[in-house]
Amino acid sequence: MPELASKIWIIDDGLFTDTLERLGEARPIADQLACDVGVLIASAAAPAVETLFAHGADDVVHLNVTSTGVRTLLDAAIEHVVPLQPMVLFAPYERFGRSFAALLAVKTGWELISPALSVQMRRDDIVAMALDNSGRRTRQMVLDRHQSAIATIRAGVAEAVAPDRSRIGRFIKIEGISQTEPITEERQIAADPATTDIRYLERLIAGGRGLGDRTGFELLRRIADKLHAGVAASRMAVSPT
């Protein structure tokens, strides 16, 4: 593939409404960093290139493939995007995007933000807001400019920018994907006891009213950290007096 300058990328298996939403999330970041936005579409049907340009793309790469899926998207990213060392690669959360993003993060060591609620520039930093493993709390992540990240965004969360039909860009079409060896990655990642629902933890340390006040529970939490355990409390300890 010809050398591209894009440092923010969107990858998808077709052109969908949420593709343009992720493009809308990427465009302001690229503008503030003075870099380009690339879109890689791996599909049998050619995407509407003019639509992608109008909504903020600078480079559009169409990878002409006969079938799509996690493996196809993974091979496409590894061959055509990973070597470019992008700052952020945006992927869908729906369809097979979440599985693709997790596999790519394991394969490359990139930061995984899934699902992201927003990825924006704040002063000189790229800051992401994402849901934690419980899906009920948010966490903030400041991305290292020298470390690539992959972010999935659910449909309807981001917003497409207003189309500018005068925008132009570069279009590249590639036939097929180079065959790679099958990828098998197995890894057990322990849940973080500090952020995981206690119903799903293997080890708990519980305290009651006898601990006294907040100081007692702070001591209990330090012990729990040493044992990689969660902290629970009796009903009496958390009931208002």
Disulfide bonds with the S-S distance in Angstrom:
none
